[in-house]
Amino acid sequence: MASSSVNERKIVNGDCGYILEDVPHLSDYIPDLPFYANPLQDNPAYSVVKQYFVHVDDTVPQRVVVHKDGPRGIHFRRAGARQKVYYKADDVKACIVTCGGLCPGLNTVIREIVCGLDYMYGVKQVLGIEGGYKGFYSNNTITLTPKVVNVIHKRGGTILGTSRGGHDTKKIVDSIEAREINQVYIIGGDGTQKGASAIFEEVRKRGLKVAVAGIPKTIDNDIPVIDKSFGFDTAVEEAQRAINAAHVEAESAENGIGLVKLMGRDSGFIAMYATLANRDVDCCLIPESPFYLEGPGGLFQYIEKRLKENGHMVIVIAEGAGLELLSEISNQVDASGNKVFKDVGLWISQMIKDHFKKKMMINLKYIDPTYMIRAIPSIASDNVYCTLLAQSAVHGAMAGYTGFTVGLVNGRHTYIPFYRINERKNKVVITDRMWARLLSSTNQPSFMNSKLIIVDDIKQEVLYPPLLPQPSDDVEESENKDNCEI
C-alpha cells in the first residue's frame, strides 16, 4: 500500500479502491521515539480475552453498503489497545477539558477517562481544566482521581464546568508546555474540535510529545462521519416526557394544540427520532425541511384539518426550523460564533393563535424542555457509549496517536482525523428513507406543493418551497447510516 500526504493528511491507498484516512502519530514528527510493551498484557481484567490487542492493520469502512463491482472505499483506523505504547505510566500527566453547551454524559466521559488511565495503564496524574478552554491559561485546575470521579456519572452537567469561546491556541499550548502535560483530552462539539485541531497543529509545530485526543459532543447529533453522538439517546428519551405532556394538554381541551420545541439548530435528528418514537405527534418541523404557513398545503390548513378530524393535535418543532419565515433574523452570535436564534416556538405559537383568532377557537399550550433535557444524567445506553468512547481515547493516546477524535462508525469504534469531523455538519436528508418513514408515521404533508410556472414559454411544474440543496449520493449514504436500511 502507498501512503501520501495531502495538506498534512495521512492517506493510505490500497487495492480495489481502498483508502485509509489515517490519524497522525507522535512518531511522524518526533524521530526515534521509544516505545514499550502495553501493560494491559498483564492486566487480570484482560486475561480472558483471546486477542488482547487490535491488529495494526485493522480498519473500519465508512460506507457499509457497497456494490460487488464498486470500490472498497474510505476506511478509518480501528480504535483499541495496541501492543506498543509510547508512554510510561509514571511519565504521563494528562488533562481533561469540557467546552461548549451541556450534554448528558459529560461526567461519564470524564469518569471513564480518569478510571481508564488509572485502572488500565496505571496513570496517576490527571488534571481537570475548569471552565473550558480559558481554564488552561487561567490556571483553573483540579486533581482528578478514581475516588473523586466515582459517582459523578449519576449527575448531569460537568464537574469541570464549561464555557463557550476563550480559545487562544498559543496561550493554551504555552500552558500545556509549562505544566508538562503530555496527554490532552478535549470533550466538545464541532467548534471545540476545531479548537482541538488548532492545538494539535501548534503542538506538532513545536515538536512536543503531547497526544491530543477529542471526544465529540453534540446533543443535536450533527457531527458527521460517526453513527451518533453521545447524549442523543438521552435527549430523545427525555423529549418523550414533554411530548406526552403536550398530548395530555391537547387531548384535554377543545381544539387543543400541544406545541413542543426541541433542540436542533441546524439538524432535526432529535425532533425526528422523538416523533418516530412517540406516535402521538401529528406534525414534525425541522430545519432541513422548509415549510410555509398560508395557502393550500400549508401548515395552517393542515392544523385546521387535524382539529376537525381529531379535535386535538401535537406539533414538534426543532429550534432551527422555519427561521427563514421570521420577519426579523438576529445577527447576534454567541462566544462560540454560533448565531443566536429567535425563539421559533414562541413565534409560531403566536402565528397560529393570530390565524385562528377569527376562524375557530383553539387552546394552544407551548412547552420548551430544552435546558431540562441538556442538564439530566445520561441513560444506560449513553453511559455504555460514553465508557467505550473514553476508553478508546485513552488507548489511542497511550499508543501514540494524536490529532484524532473517537467515534462509532458502522458499529465499530474508530480514530477519525480532526479534519473529517470539522468539514461539515450532519443533517437529516429529507429525500431519503428515514424522513419518508416519519411522514408515513405522522401522515403530515411534506409541505411541498406543485405549481406551474412558465420558463421560456414552456410550462414547468416545480415544488414550492424549493428543496434545499442535498448532499450528493456518495456523501449521504456514507454519512447517514440509519438511512441505508431498506
LUMPANU-877389 format. One record per residue (C-alpha): residue in one letter; z, x, y. Coordinates in steps of 0.1 Angstrom, whole numbers, padded with zeros to 4 digits. Layout:
N
@resn: A w: Z u: X v: Y
...
This chain:
486
@resn: M w: 0000 u: 0000 v: 0000
@resn: A w: -0008 u: 0012 v: 0035
@resn: S w: 0017 u: 0010 v: 0064
@resn: S w: 0007 u: 0007 v: 0101
@resn: S w: 0025 u: 0003 v: 0134
@resn: V w: 0013 u: -0022 v: 0160
@resn: N w: 0034 u: -0021 v: 0192
@resn: E w: 0063 u: -0005 v: 0171
@resn: R w: 0058 u: -0032 v: 0145
@resn: K w: 0062 u: -0022 v: 0108
@resn: I w: 0033 u: -0038 v: 0090
@resn: V w: 0026 u: -0030 v: 0053
@resn: N w: -0008 u: -0041 v: 0039
@resn: G w: -0013 u: -0046 v: 0002
@resn: D w: -0038 u: -0060 v: -0023
@resn: C w: -0051 u: -0096 v: -0022
@resn: G w: -0042 u: -0101 v: 0015
@resn: Y w: -0006 u: -0092 v: 0010
@resn: I w: 0011 u: -0084 v: 0044
@resn: L w: 0047 u: -0074 v: 0047
@resn: E w: 0061 u: -0078 v: 0082
@resn: D w: 0089 u: -0053 v: 0077
@resn: V w: 0120 u: -0046 v: 0098
@resn: P w: 0130 u: -0013 v: 0114
@resn: H w: 0152 u: 0012 v: 0096
@resn: L w: 0176 u: 0038 v: 0111
@resn: S w: 0156 u: 0065 v: 0093
@resn: D w: 0125 u: 0055 v: 0112
@resn: Y w: 0138 u: 0073 v: 0143
@resn: I w: 0168 u: 0094 v: 0131
@resn: P w: 0155 u: 0123 v: 0109
@resn: D w: 0173 u: 0135 v: 0078
@resn: L w: 0198 u: 0106 v: 0078
@resn: P w: 0223 u: 0109 v: 0049
@resn: F w: 0228 u: 0081 v: 0025
@resn: Y w: 0255 u: 0072 v: 0000
@resn: A w: 0260 u: 0051 v: -0032
@resn: N w: 0268 u: 0015 v: -0025
@resn: P w: 0305 u: 0009 v: -0032
@resn: L w: 0296 u: -0026 v: -0045
@resn: Q w: 0287 u: -0010 v: -0078
@resn: D w: 0325 u: -0005 v: -0083
@resn: N w: 0335 u: -0039 v: -0069
@resn: P w: 0351 u: -0062 v: -0095
@resn: A w: 0335 u: -0092 v: -0079
@resn: Y w: 0301 u: -0079 v: -0088
@resn: S w: 0309 u: -0066 v: -0123
@resn: V w: 0295 u: -0097 v: -0140
@resn: V w: 0262 u: -0096 v: -0120
@resn: K w: 0233 u: -0084 v: -0142
@resn: Q w: 0215 u: -0069 v: -0113
@resn: Y w: 0238 u: -0055 v: -0086
@resn: F w: 0211 u: -0047 v: -0060
@resn: V w: 0179 u: -0061 v: -0045
@resn: H w: 0149 u: -0041 v: -0056
@resn: V w: 0134 u: -0021 v: -0028
@resn: D w: 0101 u: -0039 v: -0032
@resn: D w: 0114 u: -0074 v: -0033
@resn: T w: 0098 u: -0096 v: -0006
@resn: V w: 0096 u: -0133 v: 0002
@resn: P w: 0064 u: -0152 v: 0011
@resn: Q w: 0064 u: -0170 v: 0044
@resn: R w: 0039 u: -0196 v: 0031
@resn: V w: 0050 u: -0213 v: -0002
@resn: V w: 0018 u: -0234 v: -0006
@resn: V w: -0013 u: -0213 v: -0013
@resn: H w: -0047 u: -0218 v: -0030
@resn: K w: -0058 u: -0199 v: -0060
@resn: D w: -0086 u: -0181 v: -0042
@resn: G w: -0067 u: -0176 v: -0009
@resn: P w: -0048 u: -0146 v: 0003
@resn: R w: -0012 u: -0139 v: -0007
@resn: G w: -0003 u: -0140 v: 0030
@resn: I w: 0027 u: -0128 v: 0050
@resn: H w: 0059 u: -0117 v: 0034
@resn: F w: 0094 u: -0107 v: 0047
@resn: R w: 0118 u: -0083 v: 0032
@resn: R w: 0143 u: -0100 v: 0009
@resn: A w: 0179 u: -0098 v: 0020
@resn: G w: 0208 u: -0085 v: -0001
@resn: A w: 0227 u: -0054 v: -0011
@resn: R w: 0209 u: -0021 v: -0017
@resn: Q w: 0217 u: 0008 v: -0039
@resn: K w: 0218 u: 0031 v: -0009
@resn: V w: 0240 u: 0026 v: 0022
@resn: Y w: 0238 u: 0047 v: 0054
@resn: Y w: 0274 u: 0043 v: 0065
@resn: K w: 0307 u: 0054 v: 0050
@resn: A w: 0333 u: 0026 v: 0053
@resn: D w: 0357 u: 0048 v: 0074
@resn: D w: 0329 u: 0057 v: 0099
@resn: V w: 0319 u: 0021 v: 0106
@resn: K w: 0330 u: 0005 v: 0139
@resn: A w: 0314 u: -0029 v: 0141
@resn: C w: 0314 u: -0056 v: 0167
@resn: I w: 0305 u: -0093 v: 0168
@resn: V w: 0294 u: -0114 v: 0198
@resn: T w: 0286 u: -0151 v: 0202
@resn: C w: 0263 u: -0162 v: 0230
@resn: G w: 0248 u: -0195 v: 0244
@resn: G w: 0260 u: -0230 v: 0236
@resn: L w: 0284 u: -0241 v: 0209
@resn: C w: 0272 u: -0249 v: 0174
@resn: P w: 0291 u: -0260 v: 0143
@resn: G w: 0295 u: -0230 v: 0120
@resn: L w: 0300 u: -0202 v: 0146
@resn: N w: 0336 u: -0195 v: 0134
@resn: T w: 0324 u: -0195 v: 0098
@resn: V w: 0298 u: -0168 v: 0105
@resn: I w: 0324 u: -0147 v: 0124
@resn: R w: 0349 u: -0151 v: 0095
@resn: E w: 0324 u: -0141 v: 0068
@resn: I w: 0311 u: -0110 v: 0087
@resn: V w: 0346 u: -0097 v: 0090
@resn: C w: 0356 u: -0106 v: 0054
@resn: G w: 0322 u: -0093 v: 0041
@resn: L w: 0326 u: -0059 v: 0058
@resn: D w: 0362 u: -0056 v: 0045
@resn: Y w: 0361 u: -0071 v: 0010
@resn: M w: 0326 u: -0058 v: 0000
@resn: Y w: 0324 u: -0024 v: 0018
@resn: G w: 0360 u: -0015 v: 0029
@resn: V w: 0352 u: -0016 v: 0066
@resn: K w: 0384 u: -0020 v: 0086
@resn: Q w: 0373 u: -0016 v: 0122
@resn: V w: 0357 u: -0048 v: 0136
@resn: L w: 0359 u: -0058 v: 0173
@resn: G w: 0352 u: -0092 v: 0187
@resn: I w: 0334 u: -0092 v: 0220
@resn: E w: 0348 u: -0121 v: 0241
@resn: G w: 0328 u: -0143 v: 0264
@resn: G w: 0292 u: -0135 v: 0254
@resn: Y w: 0271 u: -0105 v: 0265
@resn: K w: 0291 u: -0098 v: 0296
@resn: G w: 0321 u: -0091 v: 0274
@resn: F w: 0305 u: -0058 v: 0265
@resn: Y w: 0309 u: -0044 v: 0299
@resn: S w: 0339 u: -0065 v: 0310
@resn: N w: 0359 u: -0047 v: 0282
@resn: N w: 0370 u: -0081 v: 0267
@resn: T w: 0376 u: -0074 v: 0231
@resn: I w: 0399 u: -0085 v: 0203
@resn: T w: 0405 u: -0068 v: 0169
@resn: L w: 0393 u: -0089 v: 0140
@resn: T w: 0408 u: -0086 v: 0105
@resn: P w: 0406 u: -0109 v: 0075
@resn: K w: 0441 u: -0122 v: 0084
@resn: V w: 0431 u: -0130 v: 0120
@resn: V w: 0399 u: -0150 v: 0109
@resn: N w: 0414 u: -0165 v: 0077
@resn: V w: 0413 u: -0202 v: 0088
@resn: I w: 0390 u: -0202 v: 0118
@resn: H w: 0362 u: -0218 v: 0098
@resn: K w: 0382 u: -0251 v: 0099
@resn: R w: 0379 u: -0252 v: 0137
@resn: G w: 0349 u: -0260 v: 0159
@resn: G w: 0337 u: -0237 v: 0187
@resn: T w: 0341 u: -0199 v: 0186
@resn: I w: 0373 u: -0179 v: 0188
@resn: L w: 0354 u: -0152 v: 0207
@resn: G w: 0343 u: -0176 v: 0235
@resn: T w: 0307 u: -0178 v: 0246
@resn: S w: 0286 u: -0179 v: 0278
@resn: R w: 0251 u: -0180 v: 0290
@resn: G w: 0234 u: -0151 v: 0307
@resn: G w: 0252 u: -0119 v: 0315
@resn: H w: 0227 u: -0098 v: 0297
@resn: D w: 0224 u: -0063 v: 0312
@resn: T w: 0208 u: -0041 v: 0285
@resn: K w: 0218 u: -0008 v: 0300
@resn: K w: 0254 u: -0018 v: 0306
@resn: I w: 0257 u: -0033 v: 0271
@resn: V w: 0243 u: -0002 v: 0254
@resn: D w: 0264 u: 0021 v: 0276
@resn: S w: 0295 u: 0002 v: 0264
@resn: I w: 0283 u: 0003 v: 0227
@resn: E w: 0278 u: 0041 v: 0230
@resn: A w: 0311 u: 0047 v: 0249
@resn: R w: 0332 u: 0028 v: 0223
@resn: E w: 0313 u: 0045 v: 0194
@resn: I w: 0303 u: 0011 v: 0180
@resn: N w: 0276 u: 0016 v: 0153
@resn: Q w: 0270 u: -0019 v: 0140
@resn: V w: 0264 u: -0049 v: 0163
@resn: Y w: 0262 u: -0085 v: 0150
@resn: I w: 0248 u: -0109 v: 0175
@resn: I w: 0250 u: -0147 v: 0170
@resn: G w: 0229 u: -0169 v: 0192
@resn: G w: 0197 u: -0188 v: 0199
@resn: D w: 0163 u: -0177 v: 0210
@resn: G w: 0174 u: -0163 v: 0243
@resn: T w: 0202 u: -0144 v: 0226
@resn: Q w: 0179 u: -0130 v: 0200
@resn: K w: 0155 u: -0118 v: 0228
@resn: G w: 0185 u: -0100 v: 0243
@resn: A w: 0194 u: -0086 v: 0208
@resn: S w: 0158 u: -0073 v: 0206
@resn: A w: 0162 u: -0056 v: 0240
@resn: I w: 0195 u: -0040 v: 0229
@resn: F w: 0178 u: -0027 v: 0197
@resn: E w: 0149 u: -0011 v: 0217
@resn: E w: 0173 u: 0006 v: 0240
@resn: V w: 0194 u: 0019 v: 0211
@resn: R w: 0163 u: 0032 v: 0194
@resn: K w: 0151 u: 0049 v: 0227
@resn: R w: 0185 u: 0067 v: 0229
@resn: G w: 0183 u: 0077 v: 0192
@resn: L w: 0217 u: 0061 v: 0184
@resn: K w: 0228 u: 0054 v: 0148
@resn: V w: 0235 u: 0018 v: 0157
@resn: A w: 0224 u: -0011 v: 0135
@resn: V w: 0216 u: -0043 v: 0155
@resn: A w: 0216 u: -0075 v: 0134
@resn: G w: 0210 u: -0110 v: 0146
@resn: I w: 0222 u: -0143 v: 0132
@resn: P w: 0200 u: -0171 v: 0147
@resn: K w: 0219 u: -0201 v: 0160
@resn: T w: 0205 u: -0233 v: 0174
@resn: I w: 0217 u: -0268 v: 0167
@resn: D w: 0182 u: -0281 v: 0176
@resn: N w: 0166 u: -0263 v: 0146
@resn: D w: 0139 u: -0249 v: 0169
@resn: I w: 0140 u: -0213 v: 0156
@resn: P w: 0106 u: -0205 v: 0140
@resn: V w: 0099 u: -0190 v: 0105
@resn: I w: 0133 u: -0200 v: 0090
@resn: D w: 0138 u: -0231 v: 0069
@resn: K w: 0166 u: -0243 v: 0091
@resn: S w: 0193 u: -0231 v: 0114
@resn: F w: 0230 u: -0233 v: 0106
@resn: G w: 0248 u: -0263 v: 0122
@resn: F w: 0218 u: -0285 v: 0119
@resn: D w: 0230 u: -0304 v: 0088
@resn: T w: 0264 u: -0309 v: 0105
@resn: A w: 0246 u: -0323 v: 0136
@resn: V w: 0226 u: -0347 v: 0116
@resn: E w: 0257 u: -0358 v: 0097
@resn: E w: 0278 u: -0363 v: 0128
@resn: A w: 0249 u: -0382 v: 0145
@resn: Q w: 0253 u: -0409 v: 0119
@resn: R w: 0286 u: -0419 v: 0135
@resn: A w: 0270 u: -0425 v: 0169
@resn: I w: 0241 u: -0444 v: 0153
@resn: N w: 0264 u: -0465 v: 0132
@resn: A w: 0284 u: -0474 v: 0163
@resn: A w: 0253 u: -0483 v: 0182
@resn: H w: 0242 u: -0505 v: 0154
@resn: V w: 0275 u: -0523 v: 0153
@resn: E w: 0274 u: -0529 v: 0191
@resn: A w: 0238 u: -0541 v: 0190
@resn: E w: 0243 u: -0564 v: 0160
@resn: S w: 0274 u: -0580 v: 0175
@resn: A w: 0257 u: -0591 v: 0207
@resn: E w: 0229 u: -0615 v: 0216
@resn: N w: 0197 u: -0594 v: 0221
@resn: G w: 0218 u: -0563 v: 0216
@resn: I w: 0203 u: -0529 v: 0221
@resn: G w: 0221 u: -0497 v: 0210
@resn: L w: 0207 u: -0466 v: 0226
@resn: V w: 0218 u: -0431 v: 0213
@resn: K w: 0208 u: -0398 v: 0229
@resn: L w: 0209 u: -0368 v: 0206
@resn: M w: 0203 u: -0331 v: 0212
@resn: G w: 0167 u: -0318 v: 0212
@resn: R w: 0155 u: -0302 v: 0244
@resn: D w: 0121 u: -0291 v: 0230
@resn: S w: 0123 u: -0301 v: 0194
@resn: G w: 0131 u: -0335 v: 0179
@resn: F w: 0144 u: -0325 v: 0145
@resn: I w: 0179 u: -0339 v: 0149
@resn: A w: 0167 u: -0372 v: 0161
@resn: M w: 0140 u: -0374 v: 0134
@resn: Y w: 0163 u: -0365 v: 0105
@resn: A w: 0192 u: -0386 v: 0117
@resn: T w: 0168 u: -0416 v: 0119
@resn: L w: 0154 u: -0410 v: 0085
@resn: A w: 0190 u: -0406 v: 0071
@resn: N w: 0204 u: -0437 v: 0088
@resn: R w: 0178 u: -0465 v: 0082
@resn: D w: 0193 u: -0487 v: 0109
@resn: V w: 0172 u: -0472 v: 0136
@resn: D w: 0142 u: -0492 v: 0149
@resn: C w: 0127 u: -0466 v: 0172
@resn: C w: 0129 u: -0428 v: 0175
@resn: L w: 0117 u: -0410 v: 0206
@resn: I w: 0112 u: -0372 v: 0205
@resn: P w: 0097 u: -0346 v: 0229
@resn: E w: 0067 u: -0338 v: 0207
@resn: S w: 0055 u: -0375 v: 0206
@resn: P w: 0046 u: -0388 v: 0240
@resn: F w: 0052 u: -0425 v: 0247
@resn: Y w: 0047 u: -0449 v: 0275
@resn: L w: 0067 u: -0479 v: 0287
@resn: E w: 0044 u: -0506 v: 0301
@resn: G w: 0014 u: -0524 v: 0286
@resn: P w: 0001 u: -0532 v: 0251
@resn: G w: 0016 u: -0509 v: 0225
@resn: G w: 0042 u: -0496 v: 0249
@resn: L w: 0080 u: -0493 v: 0244
@resn: F w: 0089 u: -0524 v: 0263
@resn: Q w: 0065 u: -0546 v: 0243
@resn: Y w: 0080 u: -0532 v: 0211
@resn: I w: 0116 u: -0538 v: 0222
@resn: E w: 0107 u: -0574 v: 0230
@resn: K w: 0091 u: -0579 v: 0196
@resn: R w: 0120 u: -0564 v: 0177
@resn: L w: 0146 u: -0585 v: 0196
@resn: K w: 0126 u: -0617 v: 0189
@resn: E w: 0124 u: -0608 v: 0152
@resn: N w: 0159 u: -0594 v: 0145
@resn: G w: 0180 u: -0603 v: 0176
@resn: H w: 0190 u: -0566 v: 0180
@resn: M w: 0177 u: -0531 v: 0178
@resn: V w: 0187 u: -0494 v: 0178
@resn: I w: 0169 u: -0467 v: 0197
@resn: V w: 0174 u: -0429 v: 0192
@resn: I w: 0161 u: -0406 v: 0219
@resn: A w: 0162 u: -0368 v: 0220
@resn: E w: 0173 u: -0353 v: 0253
@resn: G w: 0139 u: -0338 v: 0259
@resn: A w: 0118 u: -0369 v: 0252
@resn: G w: 0098 u: -0387 v: 0279
@resn: L w: 0107 u: -0362 v: 0306
@resn: E w: 0071 u: -0364 v: 0319
@resn: L w: 0078 u: -0401 v: 0328
@resn: L w: 0107 u: -0393 v: 0351
@resn: S w: 0098 u: -0396 v: 0387
@resn: E w: 0119 u: -0365 v: 0396
@resn: I w: 0118 u: -0334 v: 0374
@resn: S w: 0146 u: -0309 v: 0381
@resn: N w: 0136 u: -0274 v: 0389
@resn: Q w: 0171 u: -0260 v: 0383
@resn: V w: 0178 u: -0236 v: 0355
@resn: D w: 0210 u: -0225 v: 0338
@resn: A w: 0223 u: -0190 v: 0333
@resn: S w: 0201 u: -0185 v: 0302
@resn: G w: 0169 u: -0196 v: 0321
@resn: N w: 0167 u: -0230 v: 0304
@resn: K w: 0155 u: -0258 v: 0326
@resn: V w: 0183 u: -0283 v: 0335
@resn: F w: 0171 u: -0317 v: 0323
@resn: K w: 0178 u: -0351 v: 0339
@resn: D w: 0197 u: -0374 v: 0316
@resn: V w: 0168 u: -0392 v: 0299
@resn: G w: 0192 u: -0416 v: 0282
@resn: L w: 0207 u: -0430 v: 0314
@resn: W w: 0172 u: -0431 v: 0329
@resn: I w: 0156 u: -0451 v: 0301
@resn: S w: 0187 u: -0474 v: 0298
@resn: Q w: 0182 u: -0484 v: 0335
@resn: M w: 0144 u: -0488 v: 0330
@resn: I w: 0150 u: -0511 v: 0300
@resn: K w: 0175 u: -0532 v: 0320
@resn: D w: 0153 u: -0534 v: 0350
@resn: H w: 0123 u: -0545 v: 0329
@resn: F w: 0141 u: -0573 v: 0311
@resn: K w: 0162 u: -0585 v: 0340
@resn: K w: 0139 u: -0614 v: 0348
@resn: K w: 0124 u: -0617 v: 0314
@resn: M w: 0153 u: -0622 v: 0290
@resn: M w: 0190 u: -0615 v: 0287
@resn: I w: 0198 u: -0582 v: 0269
@resn: N w: 0230 u: -0564 v: 0261
@resn: L w: 0225 u: -0526 v: 0261
@resn: K w: 0251 u: -0501 v: 0251
@resn: Y w: 0244 u: -0463 v: 0257
@resn: I w: 0261 u: -0437 v: 0235
@resn: D w: 0259 u: -0399 v: 0242
@resn: P w: 0277 u: -0379 v: 0215
@resn: T w: 0261 u: -0345 v: 0225
@resn: Y w: 0293 u: -0325 v: 0231
@resn: M w: 0312 u: -0342 v: 0203
@resn: I w: 0285 u: -0330 v: 0178
@resn: R w: 0284 u: -0295 v: 0191
@resn: A w: 0322 u: -0290 v: 0190
@resn: I w: 0331 u: -0301 v: 0155
@resn: P w: 0337 u: -0278 v: 0125
@resn: S w: 0307 u: -0274 v: 0101
@resn: I w: 0304 u: -0295 v: 0070
@resn: A w: 0304 u: -0280 v: 0035
@resn: S w: 0266 u: -0273 v: 0032
@resn: D w: 0266 u: -0255 v: 0065
@resn: N w: 0297 u: -0235 v: 0056
@resn: V w: 0280 u: -0222 v: 0025
@resn: Y w: 0248 u: -0214 v: 0045
@resn: C w: 0269 u: -0195 v: 0072
@resn: T w: 0286 u: -0175 v: 0045
@resn: L w: 0253 u: -0164 v: 0030
@resn: L w: 0238 u: -0156 v: 0064
@resn: A w: 0268 u: -0134 v: 0073
@resn: Q w: 0268 u: -0116 v: 0040
@resn: S w: 0231 u: -0109 v: 0043
@resn: A w: 0235 u: -0095 v: 0078
@resn: V w: 0263 u: -0072 v: 0065
@resn: H w: 0242 u: -0060 v: 0035
@resn: G w: 0213 u: -0053 v: 0058
@resn: A w: 0232 u: -0033 v: 0084
@resn: M w: 0250 u: -0012 v: 0058
@resn: A w: 0217 u: -0005 v: 0041
@resn: G w: 0204 u: 0010 v: 0075
@resn: Y w: 0182 u: -0019 v: 0085
@resn: T w: 0182 u: -0027 v: 0122
@resn: G w: 0163 u: -0048 v: 0147
@resn: F w: 0163 u: -0078 v: 0124
@resn: T w: 0176 u: -0113 v: 0122
@resn: V w: 0186 u: -0131 v: 0089
@resn: G w: 0173 u: -0164 v: 0078
@resn: L w: 0163 u: -0186 v: 0049
@resn: V w: 0126 u: -0186 v: 0041
@resn: N w: 0114 u: -0208 v: 0013
@resn: G w: 0150 u: -0209 v: 0000
@resn: R w: 0154 u: -0171 v: -0001
@resn: H w: 0174 u: -0151 v: 0024
@resn: T w: 0153 u: -0126 v: 0043
@resn: Y w: 0152 u: -0100 v: 0070
@resn: I w: 0129 u: -0110 v: 0098
@resn: P w: 0118 u: -0088 v: 0127
@resn: F w: 0130 u: -0100 v: 0161
@resn: Y w: 0095 u: -0105 v: 0175
@resn: R w: 0088 u: -0132 v: 0150
@resn: I w: 0119 u: -0152 v: 0160
@resn: N w: 0111 u: -0148 v: 0197
@resn: E w: 0074 u: -0156 v: 0197
@resn: R w: 0077 u: -0194 v: 0199
@resn: K w: 0098 u: -0225 v: 0192
@resn: N w: 0097 u: -0245 v: 0160
@resn: K w: 0086 u: -0281 v: 0167
@resn: V w: 0081 u: -0313 v: 0149
@resn: V w: 0043 u: -0316 v: 0141
@resn: I w: 0036 u: -0353 v: 0148
@resn: T w: 0002 u: -0351 v: 0129
@resn: D w: 0020 u: -0341 v: 0097
@resn: R w: 0037 u: -0360 v: 0069
@resn: M w: 0073 u: -0360 v: 0080
@resn: W w: 0067 u: -0378 v: 0112
@resn: A w: 0045 u: -0402 v: 0093
@resn: R w: 0074 u: -0408 v: 0070
@resn: L w: 0096 u: -0417 v: 0099
@resn: L w: 0070 u: -0441 v: 0114
@resn: S w: 0069 u: -0458 v: 0080
@resn: S w: 0107 u: -0460 v: 0078
@resn: T w: 0112 u: -0475 v: 0113
@resn: N w: 0079 u: -0494 v: 0114
@resn: Q w: 0077 u: -0484 v: 0151
@resn: P w: 0044 u: -0479 v: 0168
@resn: S w: 0031 u: -0444 v: 0173
@resn: F w: 0027 u: -0453 v: 0210
@resn: M w: -0009 u: -0442 v: 0208
@resn: N w: -0034 u: -0469 v: 0217
@resn: S w: -0071 u: -0465 v: 0218
@resn: K w: -0090 u: -0471 v: 0250
@resn: L w: -0127 u: -0470 v: 0256
@resn: I w: -0139 u: -0446 v: 0283
@resn: I w: -0174 u: -0437 v: 0294
@resn: V w: -0184 u: -0400 v: 0294
@resn: D w: -0219 u: -0391 v: 0303
@resn: D w: -0230 u: -0428 v: 0299
@resn: I w: -0216 u: -0428 v: 0263
@resn: K w: -0187 u: -0450 v: 0253
@resn: Q w: -0160 u: -0429 v: 0236
@resn: E w: -0127 u: -0440 v: 0220
@resn: V w: -0096 u: -0420 v: 0230
@resn: L w: -0059 u: -0421 v: 0223
@resn: Y w: -0035 u: -0428 v: 0251
@resn: P w: -0014 u: -0409 v: 0259
@resn: P w: -0034 u: -0380 v: 0245
@resn: L w: -0019 u: -0360 v: 0217
@resn: L w: -0001 u: -0328 v: 0228
@resn: P w: -0017 u: -0296 v: 0215
@resn: Q w: -0005 u: -0289 v: 0180
@resn: P w: -0002 u: -0256 v: 0161
@resn: S w: -0031 u: -0246 v: 0140
@resn: D w: -0030 u: -0254 v: 0103
@resn: D w: -0020 u: -0220 v: 0092
@resn: V w: 0010 u: -0219 v: 0116
@resn: E w: 0020 u: -0254 v: 0108
@resn: E w: 0020 u: -0251 v: 0071
@resn: S w: 0039 u: -0218 v: 0071
@resn: E w: 0064 u: -0226 v: 0097
@resn: N w: 0074 u: -0262 v: 0088
@resn: K w: 0084 u: -0260 v: 0051
@resn: D w: 0096 u: -0296 v: 0049
@resn: N w: 0061 u: -0308 v: 0059
@resn: C w: 0044 u: -0292 v: 0029
@resn: E w: 0056 u: -0318 v: 0005
@resn: I w: 0034 u: -0345 v: -0009
